[in-house]
Amino acid sequence: MNDRPDRGLADALERRADSIAPGPRFSAEEIVQAGRRAARRRTTRIRVSAAAAVTALAVVAAPAVTDAVRRPTHPAPAASRSEPPRGLPTACPVERLPVPAGSVMDMVIGMDPTGRYIVGRTNPGRGGTGLDMLIWDNGRLQVIPVPGDQQLPTDINSRGEAVGVSGVVGERAWIYRDGTVTHLPGERPTRANAINESNVVVGSNGPRRPVVWRTPSDQPTVLPMPDGDWEGEASDIAADGTIVGTLNRQRTTLFQAYAWLPDGTLRELPPPVVDGERAVATRAMSISEDWVAGTAKGPRGDVPTRWNLRTGEVQTFPEMRMGGRGVSADGWLVGSREGQGLLASHQGMVTLPDLHDHDTDMSNYAVAISREGRLVAGGGSVGGPRAVPVVWRCR
């Protein structure tokens, strides 16, 4: 769950959203936590996902889909599995996802580990504040009304159970299961960022405390933090119960990435070197098996980063301008650069094919990847100011 994408991209998305239609204003800071994580917007700022800014997050599918392009990147870190790591795919054909009739903008936010379910949101435009949740089940669209306003789904599991948050002030976390949306207990504002296969939910509660809901009916449990005055939130949770998130000392913005292991141990994720300097801040946004994805702040801004919890390896991907929200079990990261979606690992980089063009920074971008890395979801350009929900099927 991406928590603070590049500010330049955020500004571009907001300008584009303003030029399309009246209605809720979207901020790129929400792409992603988005996110797997959506960033919080305070006071008068309206919550949504960066992709939702154009809620862009394919009318004419490219008649021929080209093979993905590889480029070398970094030296290989130790593998996270005992078997040799798989090579990156050689081709990732792109497909449009269906959207509701009459909606102004639609976006992808997350995907369950198997790739069966993709979750997103629609924007009706025309000044409306009700934003329906979209769930694609193996490509079949379901439109699900969620109570409240400024509704933002943030994650979904392989049972099709989704979590999210509604409202701007005094936010309320919710869970969708068995066809019903119910609010999670806890001191408001509450925020649900992720759900795993055991229905364990993580997020934040009250004055920015990282929390876990062991069951949807339980009161949230505050996760351990370092000694002193700290705050933050939990961003994602793995199948084995490992939780990742970001903490900072109160009244500071020096964010640090952390992991909470299944035994409760709190572990700070080491900051990498970016442009020859030690990163001054880090964020953890998503996890898949041993791999954690996030960002590290260097002299020129945030750089997509991944950590291996088993080996201690940390690696940056400066070739990506935006990323860190999605990671596969093989450590493949998704992101974007100069209007093209990217898939990267220590073995190289794959440029995901466009639907139409990549004329702007947010023409095409990838925000989620399945555990096995064969399905990637995000937004694709169809020409003009809007992008539409798409998937890339990699082989």
HELIX and SHEET records of a PDB file:
HELIX    1   1 ARG A    7  ILE A   20  1                                  14    
HELIX    2   2 ALA A   28  GLU A   30  5                                   3    
HELIX    3   3 ALA A   50  ALA A   53  1                                   4    
SHEET    1   A 5 VAL A  69  ARG A  71  0                                        
SHEET    2   A 5 GLY A 348  THR A 351 -1                                        
SHEET    3   A 5 GLN A 340  SER A 345 -1                                        
SHEET    4   A 5 LEU A 333  ARG A 337 -1                                        
SHEET    5   A 5 MET A 322  VAL A 327 -1                                        
SHEET    1   B 4 VAL A  94  ARG A  96  0                                        
SHEET    2   B 4 ALA A 387  ARG A 393 -1                                        
SHEET    3   B 4 LEU A 375  SER A 381 -1                                        
SHEET    4   B 4 TYR A 365  ILE A 369 -1                                        
SHEET    1   C 4 MET A 105  MET A 111  0                                        
SHEET    2   C 4 TYR A 117  ASN A 123 -1                                        
SHEET    3   C 4 MET A 133  ASP A 137 -1                                        
SHEET    4   C 4 ARG A 140  ILE A 144 -1                                        
SHEET    1   D 4 LEU A 152  ILE A 156  0                                        
SHEET    2   D 4 ALA A 162  SER A 166 -1                                        
SHEET    3   D 4 ARG A 172  ARG A 177 -1                                        
SHEET    4   D 4 THR A 180  HIS A 183 -1                                        
SHEET    1   E 4 THR A 190  ILE A 195  0                                        
SHEET    2   E 4 VAL A 201  ASN A 205 -1                                        
SHEET    3   E 4 ARG A 209  TRP A 213 -1                                        
SHEET    4   E 4 THR A 221  VAL A 222 -1                                        
SHEET    1   F 4 TRP A 230  ILE A 237  0                                        
SHEET    2   F 4 ILE A 243  ARG A 249 -1                                        
SHEET    3   F 4 GLN A 256  TRP A 260 -1                                        
SHEET    4   F 4 LEU A 266  GLU A 268 -1                                        
SHEET    1   G 2 VAL A 273  VAL A 274  0                                        
SHEET    2   G 2 GLU A 277  ARG A 278 -1                                        
SHEET    1   H 4 ALA A 281  SER A 288  0                                        
SHEET    2   H 4 TRP A 291  GLY A 298 -1                                        
SHEET    3   H 4 GLY A 301  ASN A 308 -1                                        
SHEET    4   H 4 VAL A 314  THR A 316 -1                                        
END                                                                             
